[in-house]
Amino acid sequence: MPVDTSLPAVTSRPPADAAAAVATPLTTGCARLAARRAHACIGISPFNGYFHAERIAALARWAVSAFDAVHFFIPDSLAAHTLEAVGYPPERAVWKARRQGQHLQNKVVAALSALAVPAPERLVLTSSALLGNPRYTELLEAAGTLFERDPGFRAACLQAADWVLERRLPPGGAATAAQRRTACRYLLGELPLFLDTPGIAGVAESVFCYHQTPVFLRRLFHRELACRPVPGQGYLQVESVGLAPLPRAAG
């Protein structure tokens, strides 16, 4: 069943001084999109201690007050690829990833409910649900094809996989070729959101928000890879939620 990505209106917003963050656009184009505040997609990573309940609540307060519309993206099913790459049996990896994804989804829904956002569950995009979204699946298939056919793109993906795996493998251990390719499936599954959140979520433009900017994403948004984000897609590195406000565009 296709995911419902229609955006209910936000009926109340917290005070501006309670919903600020240090938000750094990746490019000048990203800055223009961020300043218009049309839509933000907040990335929430499974098995990442950064995303505890208080952090998610702070991100929700900031996003709801700073943007006209929001979604939260949880790569629930994709997390199984990382788990499998570091040694989990496939069935166990799928079960563990699904359970963690539901746990995070509950946190996001609770945070949005506390802000009186109507139908908050409709603002959570999971990778498992997006398999019913035509634009997502189109981009996912294209990414897989590009990985197999373009050596430069494949090398960039494998380097990104190394960055993920080096923090999860035993000290001194090196990932095998099979582990690297398995881990790449996580990145390839996230890539559609970096390329065209607007087409996936049914909005005119969007900025994807996360607290880190891996080298792969810097290269992607600086147009150094074989695939490129659509003109209405931006990226913000969002840190220190609660500090500095995001500036409004003039006019």
C-alpha positions in Angstrom: 0.0 0.0 0.0 1.4 3.4 -0.9 2.5 5.5 2.1 0.2 8.4 2.9 2.4 11.5 2.6 -0.2 14.2 2.8 0.7 16.9 5.3 -1.9 17.9 7.9 -1.7 21.5 9.1 0.1 22.2 12.3 -2.4 23.8 14.7 0.0 25.0 17.3 3.7 25.8 17.5 6.0 26.3 20.5 7.6 29.6 21.3 10.5 30.5 19.0 13.0 30.7 21.9 12.2 27.0 22.7 12.8 25.8 19.2 16.1 27.0 17.9 19.1 25.1 16.5 22.5 25.6 14.8 21.5 24.7 11.2 24.3 24.8 8.6 23.4 24.6 4.9 25.7 22.4 2.8 25.6 24.7 -0.3 24.3 28.1 -1.3 21.4 26.4 -2.9 20.7 24.5 0.3 20.7 27.9 2.2 18.1 29.3 -0.2 15.8 26.4 0.4 16.3 26.5 4.1 15.5 30.2 4.3 12.2 29.6 2.6 11.2 27.1 5.3 8.8 25.1 3.2 9.5 21.6 4.3 12.1 19.7 6.3 12.7 15.9 6.5 14.5 15.0 9.7 16.6 11.9 9.6 16.5 9.6 12.6 19.0 6.8 12.7 18.3 3.4 14.3 20.9 2.1 16.9 22.3 5.6 17.3 22.5 6.8 20.9 22.3 10.4 19.7 18.6 10.0 19.1 17.3 9.6 22.6 13.8 10.7 23.5 14.8 14.2 24.7 16.8 14.8 21.5 13.9 13.7 19.3 11.5 15.9 21.2 13.9 18.9 20.8 14.2 18.2 17.0 10.5 18.0 16.7 10.0 21.4 18.5 12.6 23.0 16.3 11.3 21.5 13.0 7.6 22.3 13.7 8.4 25.9 14.6 11.0 26.5 11.9 9.2 25.0 8.9 5.8 25.1 7.3 5.7 21.3 7.0 7.8 18.4 8.2 8.4 14.7 7.9 10.7 12.4 9.9 12.5 9.6 8.1 13.4 6.4 9.9 15.4 3.8 7.8 13.9 0.9 9.8 14.2 -1.9 7.3 17.5 -0.6 6.0 19.2 -1.0 9.4 19.0 -4.8 8.9 21.7 -4.4 6.2 24.2 -2.9 8.6 23.4 -5.5 11.2 23.9 -8.3 8.7 27.2 -6.7 7.5 28.6 -6.9 11.1 27.6 -10.5 11.6 24.0 -10.8 12.5 22.1 -13.7 10.8 19.7 -12.2 8.2 16.5 -13.2 10.0 17.8 -11.9 13.4 18.9 -8.6 11.7 15.5 -8.0 10.2 13.7 -8.7 13.5 16.1 -6.4 15.5 15.9 -3.6 12.9 12.1 -3.8 12.8 11.9 -3.6 16.6 14.2 -0.6 16.8 12.4 1.1 14.0 9.1 0.8 15.8 10.7 2.1 19.0 11.9 5.2 17.2 8.6 5.7 15.5 6.9 5.7 18.8 9.3 8.4 20.1 8.7 10.6 17.1 4.9 10.3 17.3 5.0 11.1 21.0 7.1 14.2 20.4 4.8 15.5 17.7 1.7 14.6 19.8 3.1 16.8 22.6 3.2 19.7 20.1 -0.5 19.2 19.2 0.4 18.1 15.6 -2.6 16.3 14.2 -2.2 12.8 12.9 1.5 12.7 13.8 1.9 9.1 12.6 1.3 10.4 9.0 4.5 12.5 9.3 6.8 9.5 9.8 8.3 8.0 6.7 9.9 4.6 7.2 12.0 2.8 4.6 9.7 -0.2 4.9 6.6 1.8 4.2 8.3 3.7 1.3 8.6 0.5 -0.6 5.0 1.3 -1.7 6.0 4.8 -2.9 6.5 4.9 -6.7 9.1 7.7 -6.7 11.1 6.1 -3.9 11.2 2.7 -5.6 12.1 4.4 -8.9 15.1 6.1 -7.3 16.0 3.0 -5.3 16.2 0.9 -8.5 18.2 3.6 -10.3 20.7 3.8 -7.4 21.2 0.1 -7.5 21.8 0.1 -11.2 24.2 3.0 -10.9 26.1 1.1 -8.2 26.6 -1.8 -10.5 27.5 0.2 -13.6 29.4 3.2 -12.5 32.9 2.5 -10.9 33.2 6.0 -9.5 29.8 6.0 -7.8 30.4 2.5 -6.5 33.7 3.5 -5.0 32.1 6.4 -3.2 29.4 4.1 -1.8 32.0 1.6 -0.6 34.0 4.4 1.1 30.8 5.5 2.9 30.2 1.9 4.0 33.8 1.7 5.4 33.0 4.8 7.5 29.9 3.1 8.9 31.6 -0.3 9.5 34.8 0.9 11.1 32.8 2.0 14.1 31.1 -1.3 14.4 33.7 -3.9 13.7 36.2 -5.2 16.3 39.3 -2.9 16.7 41.8 -3.7 14.0 39.3 -5.6 12.0 38.9 -4.9 8.3 35.6 -5.3 6.4 35.5 -7.9 3.7 34.2 -7.2 0.2 30.9 -8.9 1.0 30.5 -6.9 4.2 31.1 -3.7 2.4 28.6 -4.5 -0.4 26.0 -5.5 2.2 26.5 -2.3 4.2 26.1 -0.2 1.0 22.5 -1.3 0.7 21.7 0.9 3.7 23.2 4.0 1.9 21.5 3.1 -1.4 18.2 2.8 0.5 18.6 6.3 2.0 19.8 7.9 -1.2 16.3 8.6 -2.7 15.6 10.9 0.3 18.8 12.9 -0.5 17.9 13.1 -4.1 14.2 13.9 -4.2 12.4 14.2 -0.9 9.9 16.5 -2.6 8.9 13.9 -5.1 8.6 11.2 -2.4 6.7 13.3 0.1 4.6 15.2 -2.4 5.9 18.7 -1.6 7.4 21.5 -3.7 10.8 21.6 -2.0 12.6 20.2 1.0 15.8 20.2 3.1 17.0 16.9 4.6 18.2 17.5 8.2 20.8 15.4 10.1 23.4 16.1 12.7 26.4 15.0 10.6 27.4 15.4 7.0 29.4 12.4 5.7 31.8 12.9 2.9 29.5 11.0 0.5 26.8 13.7 1.0 29.2 16.5 0.6 30.2 15.1 -2.8 26.6 14.5 -3.7 25.4 18.0 -3.0 28.5 19.5 -4.6 27.6 17.6 -7.8 30.7 15.4 -7.8 28.9 12.1 -8.2 27.0 10.5 -11.1 23.6 11.2 -9.6 22.4 14.6 -8.4 19.7 16.0 -6.2 16.7 17.6 -7.8 16.7 21.5 -7.7 14.3 21.6 -4.9 16.3 19.3 -2.6 18.6 20.7 0.0 20.6 19.5 3.1 21.1 21.0 6.6 23.5 19.8 9.2 21.5 20.5 12.4 23.3 20.6 15.7 23.0 22.0 19.2 19.2 22.1 19.2 18.1 24.9 21.4 20.8 27.5 20.6 20.5 29.7 17.5 17.4 30.4 15.4 17.2 29.7 11.7 17.0 33.0 9.8 13.9 33.8 7.8 14.1 34.7 4.1 13.5 38.4 3.4 10.0 39.1 2.0 
